[in-house]
Amino acid sequence: MTDTNTTMMSSDKSAALDMHTIFAILIAGSTGTIAFDLFGQAISPGLGFANLAPVGLARSLLGALGLPNGNPAGNLLHLFLVGLIAYPVGWLFIAKPIIAKIIPGLHWVIASAIYGVGLWVFAIGGVTKVAGLPFFLNFTGITWVALTGHTLYAIVCAGTFVYLNSLRAK
């Protein structure tokens, strides 16, 4: 799957797309999405901060693209296509190898936090604009909750990969 070193990233091995990797992508995407949604829709509002609405953003994007944008489509885009597949694939096959080449030996937590910031820029800076929403949602409270949520997603997702790799190495 990837290197088994649990503290530092290594660019000497790239992930192979085998059944172990596919299951790891689905598990890591699941844990990341659960962390993101738990934080953004329960913890943050419970602490008096903004409530994330990723399904609403997904629906806005689908509508702007002229696609069906009901709740089922929004949930499919947010939970399955993005959270379960696209973001973990982006970490494993794009961000992790690039960061490992640029900054060899960087701890995976820091590298994944960098990835999370990149996800936030993509989602809140890019997707919102395409969806017809204000750029970075006008830098309101939801913007900063989304930054924390995307960073948390990336760290939990990457941590799941590290954990699964350590189990496989045994």
mmCIF file of the C-alpha atoms, coordinates in Angstrom:
data_MODEL
# 
_entry.id   MODEL 
# 
loop_
_atom_site.group_PDB 
_atom_site.id 
_atom_site.type_symbol 
_atom_site.label_atom_id 
_atom_site.label_alt_id 
_atom_site.label_comp_id 
_atom_site.label_asym_id 
_atom_site.label_entity_id 
_atom_site.label_seq_id 
_atom_site.pdbx_PDB_ins_code 
_atom_site.Cartn_x 
_atom_site.Cartn_y 
_atom_site.Cartn_z 
_atom_site.occupancy 
_atom_site.B_iso_or_equiv 
_atom_site.pdbx_formal_charge 
_atom_site.auth_seq_id 
_atom_site.auth_comp_id 
_atom_site.auth_asym_id 
_atom_site.auth_atom_id 
_atom_site.pdbx_PDB_model_num 
ATOM 1   C CA . MET A 1 1   ? 0.000   0.000  0.000   1.00 0.00 ? 1   MET A CA 1 
ATOM 2   C CA . THR A 1 2   ? 2.409   2.706  1.210   1.00 0.00 ? 2   THR A CA 1 
ATOM 3   C CA . ASP A 1 3   ? 5.408   2.894  3.478   1.00 0.00 ? 3   ASP A CA 1 
ATOM 4   C CA . THR A 1 4   ? 4.984   1.497  6.963   1.00 0.00 ? 4   THR A CA 1 
ATOM 5   C CA . ASN A 1 5   ? 6.956   4.201  8.714   1.00 0.00 ? 5   ASN A CA 1 
ATOM 6   C CA . THR A 1 6   ? 4.431   5.699  11.104  1.00 0.00 ? 6   THR A CA 1 
ATOM 7   C CA . THR A 1 7   ? 6.195   8.945  11.927  1.00 0.00 ? 7   THR A CA 1 
ATOM 8   C CA . MET A 1 8   ? 7.939   10.290 8.850   1.00 0.00 ? 8   MET A CA 1 
ATOM 9   C CA . MET A 1 9   ? 6.743   10.380 5.288   1.00 0.00 ? 9   MET A CA 1 
ATOM 10  C CA . SER A 1 10  ? 8.791   8.619  2.678   1.00 0.00 ? 10  SER A CA 1 
ATOM 11  C CA . SER A 1 11  ? 8.772   9.151  -1.066  1.00 0.00 ? 11  SER A CA 1 
ATOM 12  C CA . ASP A 1 12  ? 10.565  5.888  -1.872  1.00 0.00 ? 12  ASP A CA 1 
ATOM 13  C CA . LYS A 1 13  ? 7.359   3.828  -2.202  1.00 0.00 ? 13  LYS A CA 1 
ATOM 14  C CA . SER A 1 14  ? 4.235   4.757  -4.075  1.00 0.00 ? 14  SER A CA 1 
ATOM 15  C CA . ALA A 1 15  ? 0.852   3.269  -3.339  1.00 0.00 ? 15  ALA A CA 1 
ATOM 16  C CA . ALA A 1 16  ? -0.287  0.417  -5.550  1.00 0.00 ? 16  ALA A CA 1 
ATOM 17  C CA . LEU A 1 17  ? -3.946  0.167  -6.449  1.00 0.00 ? 17  LEU A CA 1 
ATOM 18  C CA . ASP A 1 18  ? -4.718  -3.281 -5.088  1.00 0.00 ? 18  ASP A CA 1 
ATOM 19  C CA . MET A 1 19  ? -7.610  -4.568 -2.980  1.00 0.00 ? 19  MET A CA 1 
ATOM 20  C CA . HIS A 1 20  ? -5.841  -3.625 0.269   1.00 0.00 ? 20  HIS A CA 1 
ATOM 21  C CA . THR A 1 21  ? -5.425  -0.063 -0.972  1.00 0.00 ? 21  THR A CA 1 
ATOM 22  C CA . ILE A 1 22  ? -9.034  0.157  -2.165  1.00 0.00 ? 22  ILE A CA 1 
ATOM 23  C CA . PHE A 1 23  ? -10.305 -1.003 1.251   1.00 0.00 ? 23  PHE A CA 1 
ATOM 24  C CA . ALA A 1 24  ? -7.888  1.362  2.993   1.00 0.00 ? 24  ALA A CA 1 
ATOM 25  C CA . ILE A 1 25  ? -9.175  4.268  0.867   1.00 0.00 ? 25  ILE A CA 1 
ATOM 26  C CA . LEU A 1 26  ? -12.761 3.460  1.831   1.00 0.00 ? 26  LEU A CA 1 
ATOM 27  C CA . ILE A 1 27  ? -11.929 3.057  5.528   1.00 0.00 ? 27  ILE A CA 1 
ATOM 28  C CA . ALA A 1 28  ? -9.766  6.206  5.667   1.00 0.00 ? 28  ALA A CA 1 
ATOM 29  C CA . GLY A 1 29  ? -12.405 8.170  3.778   1.00 0.00 ? 29  GLY A CA 1 
ATOM 30  C CA . SER A 1 30  ? -15.065 6.930  6.186   1.00 0.00 ? 30  SER A CA 1 
ATOM 31  C CA . THR A 1 31  ? -13.128 7.905  9.305   1.00 0.00 ? 31  THR A CA 1 
ATOM 32  C CA . GLY A 1 32  ? -12.218 11.292 7.843   1.00 0.00 ? 32  GLY A CA 1 
ATOM 33  C CA . THR A 1 33  ? -15.801 12.007 6.821   1.00 0.00 ? 33  THR A CA 1 
ATOM 34  C CA . ILE A 1 34  ? -17.146 10.977 10.226  1.00 0.00 ? 34  ILE A CA 1 
ATOM 35  C CA . ALA A 1 35  ? -14.633 13.284 11.934  1.00 0.00 ? 35  ALA A CA 1 
ATOM 36  C CA . PHE A 1 36  ? -15.466 16.154 9.552   1.00 0.00 ? 36  PHE A CA 1 
ATOM 37  C CA . ASP A 1 37  ? -19.228 15.818 9.953   1.00 0.00 ? 37  ASP A CA 1 
ATOM 38  C CA . LEU A 1 38  ? -19.085 15.215 13.706  1.00 0.00 ? 38  LEU A CA 1 
ATOM 39  C CA . PHE A 1 39  ? -16.975 18.330 14.163  1.00 0.00 ? 39  PHE A CA 1 
ATOM 40  C CA . GLY A 1 40  ? -18.808 20.539 11.692  1.00 0.00 ? 40  GLY A CA 1 
ATOM 41  C CA . GLN A 1 41  ? -22.369 19.538 12.502  1.00 0.00 ? 41  GLN A CA 1 
ATOM 42  C CA . ALA A 1 42  ? -22.232 18.684 16.209  1.00 0.00 ? 42  ALA A CA 1 
ATOM 43  C CA . ILE A 1 43  ? -19.115 19.860 18.064  1.00 0.00 ? 43  ILE A CA 1 
ATOM 44  C CA . SER A 1 44  ? -18.697 23.276 16.436  1.00 0.00 ? 44  SER A CA 1 
ATOM 45  C CA . PRO A 1 45  ? -22.336 24.349 16.799  1.00 0.00 ? 45  PRO A CA 1 
ATOM 46  C CA . GLY A 1 46  ? -22.384 22.844 20.286  1.00 0.00 ? 46  GLY A CA 1 
ATOM 47  C CA . LEU A 1 47  ? -19.554 25.207 21.193  1.00 0.00 ? 47  LEU A CA 1 
ATOM 48  C CA . GLY A 1 48  ? -21.429 28.169 19.709  1.00 0.00 ? 48  GLY A CA 1 
ATOM 49  C CA . PHE A 1 49  ? -19.621 28.289 16.375  1.00 0.00 ? 49  PHE A CA 1 
ATOM 50  C CA . ALA A 1 50  ? -20.945 27.845 12.843  1.00 0.00 ? 50  ALA A CA 1 
ATOM 51  C CA . ASN A 1 51  ? -22.623 24.683 11.614  1.00 0.00 ? 51  ASN A CA 1 
ATOM 52  C CA . LEU A 1 52  ? -21.116 23.248 8.426   1.00 0.00 ? 52  LEU A CA 1 
ATOM 53  C CA . ALA A 1 53  ? -23.501 22.372 5.609   1.00 0.00 ? 53  ALA A CA 1 
ATOM 54  C CA . PRO A 1 54  ? -21.430 20.291 3.165   1.00 0.00 ? 54  PRO A CA 1 
ATOM 55  C CA . VAL A 1 55  ? -24.512 18.712 1.594   1.00 0.00 ? 55  VAL A CA 1 
ATOM 56  C CA . GLY A 1 56  ? -25.884 22.200 0.951   1.00 0.00 ? 56  GLY A CA 1 
ATOM 57  C CA . LEU A 1 57  ? -22.634 23.185 -0.739  1.00 0.00 ? 57  LEU A CA 1 
ATOM 58  C CA . ALA A 1 58  ? -22.714 20.005 -2.807  1.00 0.00 ? 58  ALA A CA 1 
ATOM 59  C CA . ARG A 1 59  ? -26.315 20.721 -3.810  1.00 0.00 ? 59  ARG A CA 1 
ATOM 60  C CA . SER A 1 60  ? -25.425 24.287 -4.792  1.00 0.00 ? 60  SER A CA 1 
ATOM 61  C CA . LEU A 1 61  ? -22.561 23.028 -6.936  1.00 0.00 ? 61  LEU A CA 1 
ATOM 62  C CA . LEU A 1 62  ? -24.727 20.412 -8.643  1.00 0.00 ? 62  LEU A CA 1 
ATOM 63  C CA . GLY A 1 63  ? -27.428 23.008 -9.314  1.00 0.00 ? 63  GLY A CA 1 
ATOM 64  C CA . ALA A 1 64  ? -24.920 25.483 -10.740 1.00 0.00 ? 64  ALA A CA 1 
ATOM 65  C CA . LEU A 1 65  ? -23.713 22.746 -13.095 1.00 0.00 ? 65  LEU A CA 1 
ATOM 66  C CA . GLY A 1 66  ? -27.269 22.030 -14.211 1.00 0.00 ? 66  GLY A CA 1 
ATOM 67  C CA . LEU A 1 67  ? -27.337 18.609 -12.546 1.00 0.00 ? 67  LEU A CA 1 
ATOM 68  C CA . PRO A 1 68  ? -29.977 17.135 -10.222 1.00 0.00 ? 68  PRO A CA 1 
ATOM 69  C CA . ASN A 1 69  ? -29.444 18.802 -6.850  1.00 0.00 ? 69  ASN A CA 1 
ATOM 70  C CA . GLY A 1 70  ? -31.857 17.202 -4.403  1.00 0.00 ? 70  GLY A CA 1 
ATOM 71  C CA . ASN A 1 71  ? -30.810 15.888 -1.005  1.00 0.00 ? 71  ASN A CA 1 
ATOM 72  C CA . PRO A 1 72  ? -29.930 12.408 -2.328  1.00 0.00 ? 72  PRO A CA 1 
ATOM 73  C CA . ALA A 1 73  ? -27.595 13.878 -4.951  1.00 0.00 ? 73  ALA A CA 1 
ATOM 74  C CA . GLY A 1 74  ? -26.001 16.252 -2.425  1.00 0.00 ? 74  GLY A CA 1 
ATOM 75  C CA . ASN A 1 75  ? -25.411 13.420 0.032   1.00 0.00 ? 75  ASN A CA 1 
ATOM 76  C CA . LEU A 1 76  ? -24.003 11.192 -2.712  1.00 0.00 ? 76  LEU A CA 1 
ATOM 77  C CA . LEU A 1 77  ? -21.549 13.893 -3.762  1.00 0.00 ? 77  LEU A CA 1 
ATOM 78  C CA . HIS A 1 78  ? -20.464 14.860 -0.232  1.00 0.00 ? 78  HIS A CA 1 
ATOM 79  C CA . LEU A 1 79  ? -20.407 11.506 1.506   1.00 0.00 ? 79  LEU A CA 1 
ATOM 80  C CA . PHE A 1 80  ? -19.474 9.087  -1.230  1.00 0.00 ? 80  PHE A CA 1 
ATOM 81  C CA . LEU A 1 81  ? -17.730 10.758 -4.146  1.00 0.00 ? 81  LEU A CA 1 
ATOM 82  C CA . VAL A 1 82  ? -15.786 13.381 -2.173  1.00 0.00 ? 82  VAL A CA 1 
ATOM 83  C CA . GLY A 1 83  ? -15.441 12.111 1.403   1.00 0.00 ? 83  GLY A CA 1 
ATOM 84  C CA . LEU A 1 84  ? -15.122 8.407  0.741   1.00 0.00 ? 84  LEU A CA 1 
ATOM 85  C CA . ILE A 1 85  ? -13.195 8.403  -2.537  1.00 0.00 ? 85  ILE A CA 1 
ATOM 86  C CA . ALA A 1 86  ? -11.814 11.677 -3.947  1.00 0.00 ? 86  ALA A CA 1 
ATOM 87  C CA . TYR A 1 87  ? -10.185 13.181 -0.852  1.00 0.00 ? 87  TYR A CA 1 
ATOM 88  C CA . PRO A 1 88  ? -8.440  9.975  0.345   1.00 0.00 ? 88  PRO A CA 1 
ATOM 89  C CA . VAL A 1 89  ? -7.300  9.221  -3.224  1.00 0.00 ? 89  VAL A CA 1 
ATOM 90  C CA . GLY A 1 90  ? -5.997  12.792 -3.442  1.00 0.00 ? 90  GLY A CA 1 
ATOM 91  C CA . TRP A 1 91  ? -3.980  12.267 -0.256  1.00 0.00 ? 91  TRP A CA 1 
ATOM 92  C CA . LEU A 1 92  ? -2.596  8.859  -1.131  1.00 0.00 ? 92  LEU A CA 1 
ATOM 93  C CA . PHE A 1 93  ? -1.722  9.352  -4.790  1.00 0.00 ? 93  PHE A CA 1 
ATOM 94  C CA . ILE A 1 94  ? -1.184  13.118 -5.167  1.00 0.00 ? 94  ILE A CA 1 
ATOM 95  C CA . ALA A 1 95  ? -0.571  15.155 -2.014  1.00 0.00 ? 95  ALA A CA 1 
ATOM 96  C CA . LYS A 1 96  ? 1.419   12.651 0.035   1.00 0.00 ? 96  LYS A CA 1 
ATOM 97  C CA . PRO A 1 97  ? 3.943   11.847 -2.732  1.00 0.00 ? 97  PRO A CA 1 
ATOM 98  C CA . ILE A 1 98  ? 4.330   15.519 -3.694  1.00 0.00 ? 98  ILE A CA 1 
ATOM 99  C CA . ILE A 1 99  ? 4.818   16.682 -0.098  1.00 0.00 ? 99  ILE A CA 1 
ATOM 100 C CA . ALA A 1 100 ? 7.266   13.806 0.540   1.00 0.00 ? 100 ALA A CA 1 
ATOM 101 C CA . LYS A 1 101 ? 9.353   14.907 -2.457  1.00 0.00 ? 101 LYS A CA 1 
ATOM 102 C CA . ILE A 1 102 ? 9.289   18.598 -1.548  1.00 0.00 ? 102 ILE A CA 1 
ATOM 103 C CA . ILE A 1 103 ? 9.872   18.148 2.204   1.00 0.00 ? 103 ILE A CA 1 
ATOM 104 C CA . PRO A 1 104 ? 11.380  14.687 2.786   1.00 0.00 ? 104 PRO A CA 1 
ATOM 105 C CA . GLY A 1 105 ? 10.996  13.341 6.316   1.00 0.00 ? 105 GLY A CA 1 
ATOM 106 C CA . LEU A 1 106 ? 8.093   15.617 7.221   1.00 0.00 ? 106 LEU A CA 1 
ATOM 107 C CA . HIS A 1 107 ? 5.897   14.051 9.887   1.00 0.00 ? 107 HIS A CA 1 
ATOM 108 C CA . TRP A 1 108 ? 2.639   12.737 8.425   1.00 0.00 ? 108 TRP A CA 1 
ATOM 109 C CA . VAL A 1 109 ? 0.523   14.819 10.818  1.00 0.00 ? 109 VAL A CA 1 
ATOM 110 C CA . ILE A 1 110 ? 2.022   18.069 9.530   1.00 0.00 ? 110 ILE A CA 1 
ATOM 111 C CA . ALA A 1 111 ? 1.890   16.881 5.920   1.00 0.00 ? 111 ALA A CA 1 
ATOM 112 C CA . SER A 1 112 ? -1.753  15.887 6.251   1.00 0.00 ? 112 SER A CA 1 
ATOM 113 C CA . ALA A 1 113 ? -2.592  19.210 7.916   1.00 0.00 ? 113 ALA A CA 1 
ATOM 114 C CA . ILE A 1 114 ? -1.088  20.936 4.873   1.00 0.00 ? 114 ILE A CA 1 
ATOM 115 C CA . TYR A 1 115 ? -3.322  18.743 2.710   1.00 0.00 ? 115 TYR A CA 1 
ATOM 116 C CA . GLY A 1 116 ? -6.316  19.727 4.819   1.00 0.00 ? 116 GLY A CA 1 
ATOM 117 C CA . VAL A 1 117 ? -5.620  23.405 4.213   1.00 0.00 ? 117 VAL A CA 1 
ATOM 118 C CA . GLY A 1 118 ? -5.437  22.592 0.502   1.00 0.00 ? 118 GLY A CA 1 
ATOM 119 C CA . LEU A 1 119 ? -8.817  20.841 0.701   1.00 0.00 ? 119 LEU A CA 1 
ATOM 120 C CA . TRP A 1 120 ? -10.249 23.906 2.403   1.00 0.00 ? 120 TRP A CA 1 
ATOM 121 C CA . VAL A 1 121 ? -8.912  26.239 -0.305  1.00 0.00 ? 121 VAL A CA 1 
ATOM 122 C CA . PHE A 1 122 ? -10.379 23.927 -2.948  1.00 0.00 ? 122 PHE A CA 1 
ATOM 123 C CA . ALA A 1 123 ? -13.779 23.547 -1.268  1.00 0.00 ? 123 ALA A CA 1 
ATOM 124 C CA . ILE A 1 124 ? -14.365 26.964 0.269   1.00 0.00 ? 124 ILE A CA 1 
ATOM 125 C CA . GLY A 1 125 ? -12.308 29.031 -2.155  1.00 0.00 ? 125 GLY A CA 1 
ATOM 126 C CA . GLY A 1 126 ? -13.050 27.202 -5.391  1.00 0.00 ? 126 GLY A CA 1 
ATOM 127 C CA . VAL A 1 127 ? -16.196 25.099 -5.168  1.00 0.00 ? 127 VAL A CA 1 
ATOM 128 C CA . THR A 1 128 ? -18.146 27.915 -3.488  1.00 0.00 ? 128 THR A CA 1 
ATOM 129 C CA . LYS A 1 129 ? -17.297 30.272 -6.343  1.00 0.00 ? 129 LYS A CA 1 
ATOM 130 C CA . VAL A 1 130 ? -18.365 27.746 -9.006  1.00 0.00 ? 130 VAL A CA 1 
ATOM 131 C CA . ALA A 1 131 ? -21.541 27.071 -6.997  1.00 0.00 ? 131 ALA A CA 1 
ATOM 132 C CA . GLY A 1 132 ? -22.426 30.765 -7.142  1.00 0.00 ? 132 GLY A CA 1 
ATOM 133 C CA . LEU A 1 133 ? -21.700 31.405 -3.474  1.00 0.00 ? 133 LEU A CA 1 
ATOM 134 C CA . PRO A 1 134 ? -19.451 34.179 -2.107  1.00 0.00 ? 134 PRO A CA 1 
ATOM 135 C CA . PHE A 1 135 ? -15.693 33.612 -2.399  1.00 0.00 ? 135 PHE A CA 1 
ATOM 136 C CA . PHE A 1 136 ? -14.538 31.902 0.819   1.00 0.00 ? 136 PHE A CA 1 
ATOM 137 C CA . LEU A 1 137 ? -18.099 32.508 2.056   1.00 0.00 ? 137 LEU A CA 1 
ATOM 138 C CA . ASN A 1 138 ? -17.084 36.129 2.761   1.00 0.00 ? 138 ASN A CA 1 
ATOM 139 C CA . PHE A 1 139 ? -14.692 34.921 5.475   1.00 0.00 ? 139 PHE A CA 1 
ATOM 140 C CA . THR A 1 140 ? -17.508 34.495 7.992   1.00 0.00 ? 140 THR A CA 1 
ATOM 141 C CA . GLY A 1 141 ? -17.496 32.052 10.908  1.00 0.00 ? 141 GLY A CA 1 
ATOM 142 C CA . ILE A 1 142 ? -18.328 29.088 8.686   1.00 0.00 ? 142 ILE A CA 1 
ATOM 143 C CA . THR A 1 143 ? -15.102 29.719 6.746   1.00 0.00 ? 143 THR A CA 1 
ATOM 144 C CA . TRP A 1 144 ? -12.955 29.084 9.803   1.00 0.00 ? 144 TRP A CA 1 
ATOM 145 C CA . VAL A 1 145 ? -15.016 26.115 10.990  1.00 0.00 ? 145 VAL A CA 1 
ATOM 146 C CA . ALA A 1 146 ? -14.553 24.680 7.484   1.00 0.00 ? 146 ALA A CA 1 
ATOM 147 C CA . LEU A 1 147 ? -10.773 25.221 7.746   1.00 0.00 ? 147 LEU A CA 1 
ATOM 148 C CA . THR A 1 148 ? -10.703 23.283 11.014  1.00 0.00 ? 148 THR A CA 1 
ATOM 149 C CA . GLY A 1 149 ? -13.024 20.607 9.624   1.00 0.00 ? 149 GLY A CA 1 
ATOM 150 C CA . HIS A 1 150 ? -11.014 20.027 6.451   1.00 0.00 ? 150 HIS A CA 1 
ATOM 151 C CA . THR A 1 151 ? -7.753  19.929 8.397   1.00 0.00 ? 151 THR A CA 1 
ATOM 152 C CA . LEU A 1 152 ? -9.263  17.472 10.875  1.00 0.00 ? 152 LEU A CA 1 
ATOM 153 C CA . TYR A 1 153 ? -10.566 15.353 7.979   1.00 0.00 ? 153 TYR A CA 1 
ATOM 154 C CA . ALA A 1 154 ? -7.101  15.170 6.414   1.00 0.00 ? 154 ALA A CA 1 
ATOM 155 C CA . ILE A 1 155 ? -5.323  14.292 9.668   1.00 0.00 ? 155 ILE A CA 1 
ATOM 156 C CA . VAL A 1 156 ? -7.843  11.579 10.582  1.00 0.00 ? 156 VAL A CA 1 
ATOM 157 C CA . CYS A 1 157 ? -7.799  10.182 7.036   1.00 0.00 ? 157 CYS A CA 1 
ATOM 158 C CA . ALA A 1 158 ? -3.987  10.086 6.883   1.00 0.00 ? 158 ALA A CA 1 
ATOM 159 C CA . GLY A 1 159 ? -3.802  8.696  10.419  1.00 0.00 ? 159 GLY A CA 1 
ATOM 160 C CA . THR A 1 160 ? -6.117  5.893  9.374   1.00 0.00 ? 160 THR A CA 1 
ATOM 161 C CA . PHE A 1 161 ? -3.797  5.045  6.477   1.00 0.00 ? 161 PHE A CA 1 
ATOM 162 C CA . VAL A 1 162 ? -0.836  5.023  8.878   1.00 0.00 ? 162 VAL A CA 1 
ATOM 163 C CA . TYR A 1 163 ? -2.697  2.783  11.311  1.00 0.00 ? 163 TYR A CA 1 
ATOM 164 C CA . LEU A 1 164 ? -3.839  0.366  8.612   1.00 0.00 ? 164 LEU A CA 1 
ATOM 165 C CA . ASN A 1 165 ? -0.309  0.214  7.206   1.00 0.00 ? 165 ASN A CA 1 
ATOM 166 C CA . SER A 1 166 ? 1.072   -0.620 10.651  1.00 0.00 ? 166 SER A CA 1 
ATOM 167 C CA . LEU A 1 167 ? -1.431  -3.476 10.963  1.00 0.00 ? 167 LEU A CA 1 
ATOM 168 C CA . ARG A 1 168 ? -0.495  -4.808 7.540   1.00 0.00 ? 168 ARG A CA 1 
ATOM 169 C CA . ALA A 1 169 ? 3.212   -4.640 8.370   1.00 0.00 ? 169 ALA A CA 1 
ATOM 170 C CA . LYS A 1 170 ? 2.780   -6.957 11.357  1.00 0.00 ? 170 LYS A CA 1 
# 
